Amino acid sequence: MSMPFENYESQPQATLLAQVQQRFGQSMSIPEAFFQTNAEKIAEACWAMARRFHQGGRLLAFGNGAWATDAQHVTVEFVHPVIVGKRALPALALTNDSATISGLMAHDDAKLSFVRQLRVLARPQDIAMGFSPDGQSANVLAALYTAQEMGLLTIALTGNEGGAISQSNLDFCFVVQAQDPLVIQETHETLYHILWELVHIFFEHEGLLS
């Protein structure tokens, strides 16, 4: 947990240095272990995503709170590539439409907030990507189940021990084994940047997508 700014002056320099080193250590060791463990599964997920895009599918991403911004971030990466020459691919963050979300939550069970959007917007060739820091977000889990029933490719990015989402038999579930939400989110961000990059590599070898 972060320390109030005014308390830093009273901390011995060695204590502050130890805190900084611990923070950097987590930010390096946890992602390193995650990517070593999941490298093959990440490649498989990229190939599956590329095939869906090749079939005319779209990426539909969703999450809550800070993870809503990750849903927005990953869709921007696909729609507006930062690398010149890479093709734009269709993607939509369900979290973008605050009027729809707040309207649904005012009249329905909150856990259906993304479900109802998927039922209207999603097509079987699409990709559903849900973000949850601990795998226990009820509305994200419900949306992933709905996407699965509709035939979408389902991908979850979670943390902690993976929670109920990691037990839901999705196509792909990536669990960052960490308690610190900042480290989890940092690793998720690196992961979806890699997903974006490798999807484009598969598009450069389109014979692999048929």
N, C-alpha and C positions, 0 to 999 in steps of 0.2 A: 504494500500500500504506500502511496506517495506521502512524503513528509511535508507538513506546512512549511512554506518558504521561510517564515521567520525562525523556524527551529534549526535551519541549516547552520547558522552562525555559531550555535552552541555545540555543534558536533565536532569531535576531534577530526583532524584531517584524515587520519588513518581509517576512521569509521566510514567517512564519506567515500574514500577511495575504494574500500571494500564493497560498499553498496554499488558503486559504479561498475566495478569489475564483475560482481555477481550478475548485474543486469545485462551487461554485454555478454557474459558467459552463457546465460540462458538464451539470448537472442542468436547466438551462434550454434550452440550445441544441440538445441532442440530441433531447429530446422534441418541441421545436418543429419541427425538421426532419422528424422521423418522422411527426407528425400532418399536416403540410402535404403530405407525399408520399403518405400512405396514406388520406386523408380519404374518397375515393370508395370505396375497397375496404372500409373500415370500415363505411360505410353499407350496402354490399351484404351484408357479413357479418351485420350486425344484422337486415336483412330476412330473410335465409336462416334465422337462428336463430329469429326470431319465427314464421316459417312452421312450423318444426319443433315449437316449443312449441304452436302453434295446432293442430297435428295430433296432439297428445298426447305429444310427445317429451319427453325429459329431457336435461339437460346432465350429462355424465360427464367429470370433469376429473382430470388426473393429472400428476405431475412428481416430481422427485427432490430430496432435501435441502431447501434453502431454497425451492425452487420447488414442493415438496409443500405448503408453507403457502399459496402462491398458489392452488393447486388448491382448498384448503379455503376460502380467502377468497372466491373467485369464487362457489363454490356457496352459501356463506352469504348472499351478496348477493342471489341469486335466491330462495332459500328463505325468507329473513327480510328483506324489503325495509326499508331504513332510512327511506324516505320514506312517510309515512302516505298510505294510499289506493292504493298500488301493489300489484298482485296478487302473491301468492307463486307462484313457478314451480318445478317439480321439478328438483332438481339433486343430484348426489352426487359427492363427491371419493373416487376409488378409493384414495387415500392414507390415508383415515381408519381403515381396518380393518387395524391392525398385525398382528393374529393371522393373517389370511388372507395378507397380503403376506409375512410372515416364514415362514409355512408353505410357501408356494409357492417362495420363494427357497431354502429348505432342501432341496427335493426336485427342483427344476427349474433350468434355465438361468435366470440372473437376468434376462435380457432379456425373459423371458416373464411377468414378474410382473404386468403390467397386461393382457397379452393374455388370460390365462386368466380374469381377472375380466370382461373385456369379452365373451368368448364365452358366459359364463353370464348376465350381467346385461343386456347391450345389446340394443336392438331397432332395426330399420331406421330408424325415425323419430327416433332420438335424435341427440344432438350429442356428438362427442368433441373435447375441448379438451386439447391436450398442451403442457406447458411445458418448455423446455430453454434454458439460458443460451447455448449455442453451437451448437445444432442437431445435436449429435452423441450425444445420449443414446440408447443402443441400445434400451432398453426402451420409451422414449417413441415412438421411430420405429416399432418393431415393433407397438405398440398402435395407432398411427395407421394403419398399413397394414392391420391387422386390421379396424379400424373402417371403413375405406374399402371393404374387401371385403364387409362386412356391410351396406353401404348407408347408414351414418351420415354426417351432415355432419361434415367434418373441419376443425378449426381448430388451427393451431400458433402459439405465441408463442415466438420465439427471439431470440437476440442474436448479436453478433459478425458473421460473414458468413453466418449461417444454416445452415451445415453441410449434412449429408446430408438433414436434414428439409426444407430449402428446395428441394431438388431432387426431392422425392418426389411432385409433382403432386397435392397436397392441394387441397381446395376453397379454403381460405384459409391463407396463411402470412404472418405479420407478423414481420419481422426488424428489430430495433433495431440499427442500425449503430453499435456501440460495443464497446469492449474491457472497460470497467469493469462488473463484474457488478452493482454497486449501481445504476448508472444504468440498466442494462438492466431490472432488477427494478422500479425506480421507474416506468419508462415502461410496462412490462407492467401494473402496478397501475392506472395512469391509463387504459390501454387497456380493461381489462375493466370498469372503472367506466363508461366511455363505452358499451361494448357493452350493459351492463345497462340504462343509461338509454335508449338508442335502441331497444332491444327493446320497452320499455314504451311508447315513443312510437308504434311500429307497432301495438301492441295497442290504443291509443286510436283507431286508424283501421283497424279490423279488415277493412274492405273491401279493403285492400291485401294481405291474407294468404290470401285464397281462391284 
